[in-house]
Amino acid sequence: MLNKSLSAALLLAAGVCHAELSGLNAQEMQDARGQGGADLSWTLSLNHRYANDMSLKDISVRDAQGKVSQAFYSYDCVRDVQCRFAFSPNNHKDGDNQKWLVFKQIQGTIQIEQFSLAGTTILNKDGNPQTAMKLSFLDDKPLKVRNLGFANLSVETDDASLKGYLKEGKYSQYDAYTLNANGDKVYSRADVPAFDQGAEKGFMGLNMHGNMHISGDLKIFSYNCAGTGTSRC
C-alpha cells in the first residue's frame, strides 16, 4: 500500500512540474552578463613527507610570530632507486647495452597558497566586447619553491643482470696512491671525504629553495572570436 501511495505522489508531482528551455541567438548571448569566480590553491609535492603523509594539511607549521617552526619538505623516499627519472637520449647504446641519463633523488614541493579564477570582458580585435577568463595572482601569496631538484646526475649502462637506471652505486672508497722512496706509486684503498661518503654516484646536483612573487592578471581569450554565429569562441 505504501509503495502505491508513493508512486501516486510521484506521478502527481511530475504532472504539476514543468520546465521549458529555449535557445539563445548570437545577439542574446552577447547581451548576457554575469559575474563570479573562485579562489584556488595549488600544490605539487614529490618525494617529500608532505606528499607521503595525507594527514598533513600544509607544507609547514608556523608559530605565533608567523615563522616556520616545522617543515614537511625534506627528502623522504623509502628507497633512493624509486625516486629517479631516466631516459636514453637518441636511444644511445654501448654495443647491445642501453645507456641512460639518470636523475637521482628527485624531490620538490611547489605551492601557490591562493590565486583567483574569474570571468571578465575585454574588447576584441574588432572593438566589440568579448568574454575572457582571468587568472589573478597576489604579491602576498608567492609561488613557494621548496627543495626542488635532484641530488646528482649520472650516465648508467645496462648489463646482463640489471638495467642501468636501477643501479645503486654509492661513494665509499677510491683508489689512492703514495710515492715510495724510489718515486714509484703505491696504490691502496682510501675512504672518500665525508661530503660524498654514502652519496649516490653522479657528477652534478641541483636544488632550489625560495619564493617567487607574482602580481597581476592573466586574461585568456580567443583572438579570432568575433561574436558571430559562425565564429568559435
C-alpha positions as CSV (number, residue, x, y, z in Angstrom):
1,M,0.0,0.0,0.0
2,L,2.9,2.3,0.9
3,N,4.5,1.7,-2.5
4,K,1.3,2.5,-4.3
5,S,0.8,5.8,-2.4
6,L,4.4,6.8,-3.1
7,S,4.0,6.1,-6.8
8,A,0.9,8.1,-7.0
9,A,2.6,11.1,-5.2
10,L,5.5,11.0,-7.7
11,L,3.2,10.9,-10.7
12,L,1.2,13.9,-9.3
13,A,4.4,15.8,-8.7
14,A,5.6,15.0,-12.2
15,G,2.3,16.2,-13.6
16,V,2.4,19.7,-12.0
17,C,6.2,20.3,-12.6
18,H,7.0,21.8,-15.9
19,A,10.2,23.4,-17.4
20,E,10.9,24.7,-20.8
21,L,14.3,25.5,-22.3
22,S,14.7,27.9,-25.2
23,G,17.7,28.7,-27.3
24,L,19.5,32.0,-27.5
25,N,20.6,33.6,-30.7
26,A,24.1,35.3,-31.1
27,Q,22.8,38.7,-30.1
28,E,21.1,37.4,-27.0
29,M,24.3,35.6,-26.0
30,Q,26.3,38.8,-26.4
31,D,23.9,40.7,-24.2
32,A,24.1,38.1,-21.4
33,R,26.1,39.3,-18.5
34,G,27.2,37.7,-15.2
35,Q,29.9,37.6,-12.7
36,G,31.5,35.0,-10.4
37,G,34.8,33.3,-9.8
38,A,36.7,31.1,-7.4
39,D,39.7,31.4,-5.1
40,L,42.1,28.4,-5.7
41,S,45.2,26.9,-4.3
42,W,47.7,24.6,-6.0
43,T,50.4,22.3,-4.5
44,L,52.7,19.8,-6.2
45,S,54.8,17.7,-3.8
46,L,57.1,14.9,-4.9
47,N,59.1,12.6,-2.6
48,H,58.6,14.8,0.4
49,R,57.0,13.9,3.7
50,Y,54.1,16.2,2.8
51,A,53.5,14.1,-0.4
52,N,53.5,10.8,1.5
53,D,51.6,11.8,4.7
54,M,48.0,12.6,3.7
55,S,47.2,13.8,7.3
56,L,49.3,16.9,6.8
57,K,47.2,20.0,5.9
58,D,50.1,22.3,4.8
59,I,53.7,22.1,3.8
60,S,54.8,23.7,7.1
61,V,53.7,24.8,10.5
62,R,54.1,28.4,11.7
63,D,54.4,29.8,15.2
64,A,52.6,32.8,16.7
65,Q,55.1,35.2,15.0
66,G,54.5,33.7,11.6
67,K,57.8,31.9,11.3
68,V,58.1,28.3,10.1
69,S,58.5,26.1,13.2
70,Q,58.2,22.7,11.4
71,A,58.6,21.9,7.7
72,F,57.5,18.8,5.8
73,Y,59.5,19.2,2.7
74,S,62.7,17.3,3.5
75,Y,63.6,14.3,1.3
76,D,61.5,11.3,2.2
77,C,61.8,8.2,0.0
78,V,61.7,4.6,1.1
79,R,64.4,3.7,-1.5
80,D,66.6,6.1,-3.5
81,V,66.2,3.9,-6.6
82,Q,62.4,4.6,-6.5
83,C,63.0,8.4,-6.7
84,R,64.6,8.6,-10.1
85,F,63.9,9.8,-13.7
86,A,65.8,8.3,-16.5
87,F,65.8,8.5,-20.3
88,S,68.0,7.3,-23.2
89,P,68.9,10.3,-25.5
90,N,68.7,9.2,-29.1
91,N,68.3,5.6,-27.9
92,H,72.1,5.5,-27.4
93,K,73.8,2.1,-26.8
94,D,77.1,0.8,-25.9
95,G,77.2,-2.3,-28.1
96,D,73.9,-4.1,-27.2
97,N,73.6,-2.4,-23.8
98,Q,71.3,0.6,-23.4
99,K,72.8,3.8,-21.9
100,W,70.7,6.0,-19.6
101,L,70.9,9.6,-18.3
102,V,69.6,9.2,-14.8
103,F,68.4,11.9,-12.4
104,K,68.7,10.6,-8.9
105,Q,66.9,11.5,-5.7
106,I,64.4,13.8,-7.4
107,Q,62.3,15.8,-4.9
108,G,60.4,19.1,-4.6
109,T,57.4,21.0,-3.4
110,I,55.8,23.9,-5.3
111,Q,52.8,25.7,-3.8
112,I,50.6,28.7,-4.5
113,E,48.5,29.4,-1.5
114,Q,45.9,31.4,-3.4
115,F,45.1,32.7,-6.9
116,S,41.8,33.6,-8.4
117,L,39.9,32.4,-11.4
118,A,37.1,34.7,-12.8
119,G,35.3,35.8,-15.9
120,T,35.9,39.3,-17.4
121,T,35.1,41.3,-20.5
122,I,37.6,42.7,-23.0
123,L,37.4,44.5,-26.3
124,N,38.4,42.1,-29.1
125,K,40.2,43.0,-32.4
126,D,37.0,44.4,-33.9
127,G,36.4,46.7,-30.9
128,N,33.5,44.6,-29.6
129,P,33.1,43.3,-26.1
130,Q,34.2,39.7,-25.6
131,T,34.3,37.4,-22.6
132,A,37.6,36.1,-21.3
133,M,39.0,34.0,-18.5
134,K,41.0,35.9,-15.9
135,L,43.7,34.5,-13.6
136,S,44.8,36.8,-10.8
137,F,47.9,36.4,-8.7
138,L,48.6,38.2,-5.5
139,D,52.0,39.6,-4.4
140,D,51.5,38.4,-0.8
141,K,50.7,34.9,-1.9
142,P,54.0,33.9,-3.6
143,L,54.9,30.8,-5.5
144,K,56.8,28.7,-2.9
145,V,59.6,26.5,-4.2
146,R,60.9,24.1,-1.5
147,N,63.9,21.8,-2.1
148,L,63.2,21.3,-5.7
149,G,65.8,19.4,-7.7
150,F,67.8,16.3,-7.7
151,A,70.9,15.0,-5.8
152,N,73.0,14.0,-8.7
153,L,73.1,13.1,-12.4
154,S,74.8,10.1,-13.9
155,V,75.2,8.1,-17.0
156,E,74.4,4.4,-16.5
157,T,74.7,1.4,-18.8
158,D,72.6,-1.8,-18.7
159,D,74.4,-5.1,-18.0
160,A,73.4,-8.7,-18.2
161,S,71.7,-8.7,-14.8
162,L,70.4,-5.2,-14.2
163,K,69.0,-2.2,-16.0
164,G,71.3,0.9,-15.8
165,Y,68.7,3.1,-14.1
166,L,68.3,0.6,-11.3
167,K,71.9,0.5,-10.3
168,E,72.6,1.7,-6.7
169,G,76.3,2.5,-6.6
170,K,77.3,4.8,-3.8
171,Y,80.6,6.5,-2.9
172,S,82.6,4.6,-0.2
173,Q,86.3,4.2,-1.2
174,Y,88.6,5.1,-4.0
175,D,92.0,4.0,-5.3
176,A,94.6,6.3,-3.8
177,Y,98.4,6.1,-4.1
178,T,101.5,7.4,-2.4
179,L,105.1,7.6,-3.7
180,N,107.7,5.4,-2.1
181,A,111.4,6.3,-1.7
182,N,112.1,5.3,-5.3
183,G,109.3,7.6,-6.6
184,D,107.1,4.6,-7.6
185,K,103.3,4.8,-7.0
186,V,102.0,2.5,-4.2
187,Y,98.2,2.0,-4.5
188,S,95.8,1.5,-1.7
189,R,92.1,1.9,-0.9
190,A,91.0,5.1,1.0
191,D,87.7,6.4,2.2
192,V,86.1,9.2,0.2
193,P,85.7,12.6,2.0
194,A,82.8,13.0,4.4
195,F,80.9,15.2,1.9
196,D,80.5,12.4,-0.6
197,Q,80.5,9.5,1.8
198,G,77.4,7.3,1.2
199,A,76.0,9.5,-1.6
200,E,74.8,8.0,-4.8
201,K,77.4,8.2,-7.6
202,G,77.0,11.1,-10.0
203,F,78.6,14.3,-11.2
204,M,76.1,17.1,-10.7
205,G,73.2,18.2,-8.5
206,L,70.6,20.9,-8.4
207,N,68.5,22.3,-5.5
208,M,66.1,25.3,-5.5
209,H,64.5,26.9,-2.4
210,G,62.8,30.2,-2.3
211,N,59.7,32.3,-3.2
212,M,58.7,33.9,-6.5
213,H,56.3,36.8,-6.1
214,I,53.7,37.3,-8.9
215,S,51.3,40.2,-9.0
216,G,48.8,40.9,-11.8
217,D,46.2,39.4,-14.1
218,L,46.4,37.0,-16.9
219,K,43.5,37.1,-19.4
220,I,42.9,34.2,-21.7
221,F,40.6,34.6,-24.8
222,S,40.2,33.7,-28.4
223,Y,41.8,36.3,-30.8
224,N,39.6,35.2,-33.7
225,C,36.3,35.4,-31.8
226,A,34.0,38.0,-33.5
227,G,30.9,37.1,-31.6
228,T,29.1,36.0,-34.7
229,G,27.2,32.7,-35.1
230,T,30.0,31.3,-37.3
231,S,32.9,32.1,-35.1
232,R,34.4,29.9,-32.4
233,C,34.9,31.5,-29.0
